[in-house]
C-alpha cells in the first residue's frame, strides 16, 4: 500500500458566507459566486487563523485586545482545497484519506461530489475516497469547515456540554475567546492493495525482578489478505541489538496475537529515578519475504502499583504510587496547551517546555480535560523525559453546574472519544492513569465530587477496562468526600484528592490574608493528594510589555480583565505603588507578585513533600501560559520564560532530603 502525504500538495484557503460555496451561480442574477475571502495559499497543518494572520487579514490575537477582532472568523465556512494530479492514484485502487485532526465539523468533497460529513476535534478520521478518485484522472480535494459549534466557555453547565470541542478556547480565566478552525496533525491518503494492517494493542509488563518482561501484541488484518500467505514478524530492538523476535503465519483476516516471553530488559523510570529506557518495536507484514506493510512504536517497561497513603481513611482511594517497586512522590504541573491556537504549535516549543519541566524536577503532568488530547510529539517527549501522564477525558467543570451529561447520545459520543484516546496513548511508557474529567461534581451546592456510578463515568470506565485493562481509572479530580480541603475539617479523614486553594483570600472558607496564614494552612494539612494548587503572580516584565499594547498600567481595567480578571493583585499593592513612576511601579509590581507566588508555592510544596507517604503528591495549577496573560498561576510565562516560582519549586522538587526541606520554610 502506498502513501500520499497530502501536506505536500499546494493548498488554498477560501472563506465563504455559510453555504454559498454550494452554489456555482446565483439563481437571481446568474452570476458566478466567488468566495467572500481568498483563495489564499496555505501550508498544512494549519489553522484558518494562522493563514489569515500571515496574509495580514487579521491582527495578532496575542496583542492587547486584538482577539476580539478575530472572532468574525468563526462566522464563515472555510474551504481547504488542493488538486490531486492525474496518475497520482492508479485506476481501480482502494483509496482511504486519514486525518489526525479536523477542527471541528464540515464536509469532504471530491470535485463537486460530497464524500461525507464529519465532526469531532478529538478523534481521528478515515474517509473512503475509492469511488470518487479511482479513475486515474485529476481531482480537486476539498475539506470544508462549517461554523464551530456553540460550546460553553468556563462558566456554564457541564450537563449541556455536548460537542467536546476544547472548551478553553471559548474563554477561560487564562484565555480569551479564540476558537481555532482547521487541520492539525497528519493528513494522508493510503492507496493500493486492500490489506488493512493495524497494530491494535501492546501489553508491556515488567516482572517483579525489574529484569525480565512479557510483551504481547495484537495485530488486526481486517481485509482479505492477498492470495499468497502472509507472515507477521515482530522485532524488538535496543539500538542496533535485537532483543527479541516473533513470527506468525496469517491465512485469514482477523486478529492475531504475538507473544514475547521472558525478555531481558531494563526498566523505564520516571524523571530523577533512573534511565527512561525505551525500545523500538517493529511489526511487519511479509509477502514472499517482502515487507508490504509495517508499523513501529517506541515502548518502555514499567510496573505501577498503588497503595493507601500512610494513615489514610479506609474508604480512601490509594494515592501512594509505586513505580518498579519504588515509592515516588508525584510532583508536577497541570498541563494545558502551549498556545490558544494549539493547531500551529511547533515541535520545538513542546521540546523546550517539556525539557524545562524535566529540569525543574517534575515527574507528572495532569493533562487537563478542558483542552485537547495533545499531539503525538508531546507524549513521545514525555516518554523520553520521564514524565508520567495523568490523562483526562474531555469533560470539565462549568462553575454554575459541574454535573456530567446524561443523554445517551452524548455519552455514546464521549465513549467514542475515550476509545480513540485510549487506543492512541496506551502504548506510551509515560501513561500512568485515566480520569473521567476535571472537577465533575454532583448536583448539590456543596460541590461534592461526582459518584463513580454516574452513567457517563461508567461508560468511560468501561472503555478503559475493555481497551486498556489494568490501567487505573479515576472518575474525576478531585475525588473523595470533599472538593476542597478546609481547616475546619482537618483531622476528619475527609480530604482525599483535593483542589485549591488558588491564592490568598480574605473571605470564604480559607481566610488566608498573607504568607503566615498560608503557611499555617499547609503545615496543618491532612490531604492525601493535592492535584491542583495555585498562586497568582505577574508574567515577566518583558513579556507583559511585548503584548500589552501600552495598556499594562495600572494592573486593572479592560486589558487585565481580558485574560487575568481573577489573578490581578492590584488591591493588595495599590496603596504602595499608585503614586510611583509608571515604569518603576510596574517593575515593582511584577517583582512583588512574583516573589509572593514563589514563596507561597515553595511553602505548599515543602509541606506536602515532607508528609510523604502520608501525602502522595503535589501538582500545581498551572504550569505555563497558553496566552500572554499579564498575571496567572503559571510558573512559565507565554514566551516560555520561567518566573521565580519555577526556581522555588525546582529547589523543592529536586530535593528528597526531609532535613533540608525543613530548612526551606
C-alpha positions, 0 to 999 in steps of 0.5 A: 500500500502506498502513501500520499502525504497530502501536506505536500500538495499546494493548498488554498484557503477560501472563506465563504458566507455559510453555504454559498460555496454550494452554489456555482451561480446565483439563481437571481442574477446568474452570476458566478459566486466567488468566495467572500475571502481568498483563495489564499495559499496555505501550508498544512497543518494549519489553522484558518487563523494562522493563514489569515494572520500571515496574509495580514487579514487579521491582527495578532490575537496575542496583542492587547485586545486584538482577539476580539477582532478575530472572532468574525472568523468563526462566522464563515465556512472555510474551504481547504482545497488542493488538486490531486494530479492525474496518475497520482492514484492508479485506476481501480485502487482502494483509496482511504484519506486519514486525518489526525485532526479536523477542527471541528465539523464540515464536509469532504468533497471530491470535485463537486461530489460530497464524500461525507460529513464529519465532526469531532476535534478529538478523534481521528478520521478515515474517509473512503475516497475509492469511488470518487478518485479511482479513475486515474484522472485529476481531482480537486480535494476539498475539506470544508469547515462549517461554523464551530459549534456553540460550546460553553466557555468556563462558566456554564453547565457541564450537563449541556456540554455536548460537542467536546470541542476544547472548551478553553478556547471559548474563554477561560480565566487564562484565555480569551475567546479564540476558537481555532478552525482547521487541520492539525496533525497528519493528513494522508491518503493510503492507496493500493492493495486492500490489506488493512494492517493495524497494530491494535494493542501492546501489553508491556509488563515488567516482572517483579525482578525489574529484569525480565518482561512479557510483551504481547501484541495484537495485530488486526488484518481486517481485509482479505489478505492477498492470495499468497500467505502472509507472515507477521514478524515482530522485532524488538530492538535496543539500538542496533541489538535485537532483543527479541523476535516473533513470527506468525503465519496469517491465512485469514483476516482477523486478529492475531496475537504475538507473544514475547516471553521472558525478555531481558530488559531494563526498566523505564523510570520516571524523571530523577529515578533512573534511565527512561529506557525505551525500545523500538518495536517493529511489526511487519507484514511479509509477502514472499519475504517482502515487507508490504506493510509495517508499523513501529512504536517506541515502548518502555517497561514499567510496573505501577502499583498503588497503595493507601497513603500512610494513615489514610481513611479506609474508604480512601482511594490509594494515592501512594504510587509505586513505580518498579517497586519504588515509592515516588512522590508525584510532583508536577504541573497541570498541563494545558496547551502551549498556545490558544491556537494549539493547531500551529504549535511547533515541535520545538516549543513542546521540546523546550517546555517539556525539557524545562519541566524535566529540569525543574524536577517534575515527574507528572503532568495532569493533562487537563480535560478542558483542552485537547488530547495533545499531539503525538510529539508531546507524549513521545517527549514525555516518554523520553523525559520521564514524565508520567501522564495523568490523562483526562477525558474531555469533560470539565467543570462549568462553575454554575453546574459541574454535573456530567451529561446524561443523554445517551447520545452524548455519552455514546459520543464521549465513549467514542472519544475515550476509545480513540484516546485510549487506543492512541496513548496506551502504548506510551511508557509515560501513561500512568492513569485515566480520569473521567474529567476535571472537577465533575461534581454532583448536583448539590451546592456543596460541590461534592465530587461526582459518584463513580456510578454516574452513567457517563463515568461508567461508560468511560470506565468501561472503555478503559477496562475493555481497551486498556485493562489494568490501567487505573481509572479515576472518575474525576479530580478531585475525588473523595468526600470533599472538593476542597480541603478546609481547616475546619475539617482537618483531622476528619479523614475527609480530604482525599484528592483535593483542589485549591486553594488558588491564592490568598483570600480574605473571605470564604472558607480559607481566610488566608490574608498573607504568607503566615496564614498560608503557611499555617494552612499547609503545615496543618494539612491532612490531604492525601493528594493535592492535584491542583494548587495555585498562586497568582503572580505577574508574567515577566516584565518583558513579556507583559510589555511585548503584548500589552499594547501600552495598556499594562498600567495600572494592573486593572481595567479592560486589558487585565480583565481580558485574560487575568480578571481573577489573578490581578493583585492590584488591591493588595499593592495599590496603596504602595505603588499608585503614586510611583513612576509608571515604569518603576511601579510596574517593575515593582509590581511584577517583582512583588507578585512574583516573589509572593507566588514563589514563596507561597508555592515553595511553602505548599510544596515543602509541606506536602513533600515532607508528609510523604507517604502520608501525602502522595503528591503535589501538582500545581495549577498551572504550569505555563501560559497558553496566552500572554496573560499579564498575571496567572498561576503559571510558573512559565510565562507565554514566551516560555520564560520561567518566573521565580516560582519555577526556581522555588519549586525546582529547589523543592522538587529536586530535593528528597532530603526531609532535613533540608526541606525543613530548612526551606520554610 
